[in-house]
Amino acid sequence: ETAAGGGKILQVVQGTTTTFTTVATATYTDLSLSASITPSTSSKVLALVVVQAKVDWDNNEGFGVKLLRDSTTVETSGSDYDVQGDSASAYNGRIRSSWHILDSSVGGDGSTAMIYKIQVATHGGRSISFQNGGNKSTLTLFEIGA
């Protein structure tokens, strides 16, 4: 029997926000959700992202999500909007957008902290409430050893 090589979780960090925030721009802007991690040279970072929002579907509201490592974009929602309403639907509600993203090109050196953060943009610049009703959004980072 041989020991498993690599793939071990070396550290876990989490950023959360429960601050009620309203975003009304089609340009990606910070959601005040970030986490700092100091990965080793050959490590990867697995990011688990959960963004909570309240959308009004009959106003065709929606939002996109972007994950950044420092100033580098790691991933952006497909077609720019992860969640988007349909003007034929006449209701609103709280929704959760969840992502699992493996950042394979981290380039850590074991001593420099990297800041991962979440940005959001709203469809048509419509106003959307994030963390509505006290629902929190989270960004959890796992350093995965080589």
C-alpha positions in Angstrom: 0.0 0.0 0.0 1.4 3.4 -1.0 0.6 6.7 0.6 -1.4 9.2 -1.5 0.8 11.9 -3.1 -0.5 15.4 -3.3 -4.1 16.6 -3.1 -3.9 17.3 0.6 -5.7 20.2 2.1 -3.0 22.4 3.6 -5.1 25.3 4.9 -8.7 26.6 4.8 -9.8 30.2 5.2 -13.2 31.9 4.9 -14.5 35.3 4.3 -18.2 36.1 5.0 -20.4 39.1 4.8 -23.8 39.8 6.3 -23.8 43.5 5.5 -26.9 44.5 3.5 -25.6 45.9 0.2 -27.4 47.2 -2.8 -25.6 47.1 -6.2 -27.0 49.0 -9.3 -24.4 48.8 -12.0 -23.6 46.7 -15.0 -19.9 47.1 -14.3 -18.3 44.6 -12.0 -17.9 46.1 -8.5 -16.6 44.8 -5.2 -19.2 43.0 -3.0 -17.0 43.5 0.2 -16.4 39.7 0.2 -12.8 38.6 0.3 -10.4 36.1 1.9 -6.6 36.0 2.2 -4.5 32.9 1.8 -0.7 32.3 1.6 -0.3 29.3 -0.8 3.0 27.4 -1.4 4.8 27.3 -4.7 3.1 24.3 -6.3 -0.3 24.5 -4.6 -3.7 25.1 -6.1 -6.6 27.0 -4.5 -10.1 25.7 -4.5 -12.6 28.5 -4.1 -16.2 27.8 -2.9 -18.3 30.9 -3.5 -21.9 31.5 -2.3 -23.6 34.8 -3.2 -27.0 35.6 -1.7 -29.3 38.1 -3.3 -32.9 39.2 -3.6 -34.1 39.6 -7.2 -37.4 40.8 -8.7 -37.9 38.5 -11.6 -40.7 40.6 -13.3 -38.1 43.5 -13.6 -35.8 41.1 -15.5 -33.2 41.4 -12.7 -30.1 39.3 -12.6 -26.4 39.5 -11.7 -23.1 38.2 -12.7 -20.2 37.0 -10.4 -16.5 37.4 -10.8 -13.7 35.9 -8.7 -10.4 37.7 -8.6 -7.0 36.7 -7.2 -5.4 40.1 -6.3 -6.2 42.0 -9.6 -6.3 38.9 -11.9 -9.7 37.5 -13.0 -9.9 33.8 -12.2 -13.5 33.2 -13.4 -16.5 35.2 -14.6 -20.1 34.0 -14.9 -21.0 32.5 -18.2 -22.6 35.1 -20.6 -21.8 37.7 -17.9 -24.9 36.8 -15.9 -25.0 33.9 -13.5 -28.7 34.5 -12.5 -31.1 36.4 -14.7 -34.9 36.8 -14.4 -37.5 36.6 -17.2 -39.9 39.5 -17.6 -42.8 37.0 -17.9 -42.2 35.8 -14.4 -44.1 37.9 -11.8 -42.4 37.2 -8.5 -39.4 38.0 -6.4 -37.3 36.0 -4.0 -34.0 35.3 -2.4 -31.6 33.3 -4.5 -28.2 31.7 -4.0 -25.5 31.5 -6.6 -22.9 28.8 -5.8 -19.6 28.2 -7.5 -16.7 25.8 -7.1 -13.6 27.0 -8.9 -10.1 25.5 -8.9 -7.4 28.1 -9.5 -4.5 26.0 -10.9 -2.2 29.0 -11.7 -1.8 30.5 -8.3 1.9 31.1 -8.4 2.3 31.3 -4.6 5.7 31.4 -2.9 4.7 30.3 0.6 5.2 33.7 2.2 3.1 36.2 0.2 -0.6 36.5 1.0 -3.0 36.6 -1.9 -6.4 38.2 -1.7 -9.3 36.5 -3.4 -12.4 38.7 -3.8 -15.9 38.7 -5.3 -17.3 41.3 -7.6 -20.9 41.5 -8.9 -22.6 43.3 -11.8 -26.3 43.6 -12.3 -28.2 43.0 -15.5 -29.0 46.4 -17.1 -27.7 48.2 -14.0 -30.9 47.3 -12.1 -30.8 47.6 -8.3 -30.3 44.3 -6.5 -30.0 43.7 -2.8 -27.3 41.3 -1.6 -27.4 39.7 1.9 -31.1 40.6 2.0 -32.7 39.4 5.2 -29.5 38.6 6.9 -28.5 35.8 4.5 -24.7 35.7 4.3 -22.5 35.3 1.3 -19.3 33.3 1.8 -15.9 32.8 0.1 -14.1 29.7 1.3 -10.6 29.0 0.1 -8.8 25.6 0.3 -5.1 25.3 -0.4 -4.6 22.0 -2.1 -1.0 20.7 -2.0 0.7 19.2 -5.1 
